[in-house]
Amino acid sequence: MVPGTATADEVLAYTPDGVFLSNGPGDPAAVGYAIDTVKELLGKKPIFGICLGHQLLGLALGAKTFKLKFGHRGANQPVLNETTGQVEITTQNHGFTVDPASLPADVKPTHINLNDRTLEGMRHTKLPMFSVQYHPEAAAGPHDSSYLFEEFHKLMG
């Protein structure tokens, strides 16, 4: 575990098997130092981002974020997994989202919020990285999305 201000070199000095970008509050565009670090880590290690980590990853890849009119809060948010066609009941707590129209061509949406059709997940088609906007780690909440941790484990080999 490293602080959000850690540089890519500091992260890589630990020789991690992968990089997990965790959740956090606020406007992701205001954390330029973290976006720069994520940019430098792209392609060097498998990356899994959650919530703010998802937004930082989107910004590092060249996408844009925007503030939601009404934030997503609560433990019963339906999300469509576009890969499997299954609906996952998720826990969410965010006020910003990644603009899917701004995703680069090699980043594909994987999860969509069924309440407002906002982006809830993405995956790079070439690099070992993916992310979700919601909280699959939520304890005492839904566990429909726990498979994501298994996926990250596989990416790390």
Buried (B, 14 or more C-beta within 10 A) or exposed (E): EEEEEBBBEEBBEEEBEBBBBBBBEEEBBEBEEBBBBBBBBBEBBBBBBBBBBBBBBBBBBEBEBEEBEEEBEEBEBBBBBBEEEEEBBBBBBBBBBBEBEBBEEEBBBBBBBBEEEBBBBBBBEEBBBBBBBBBBBBEEBBBBBEEBEEEBEEBBE
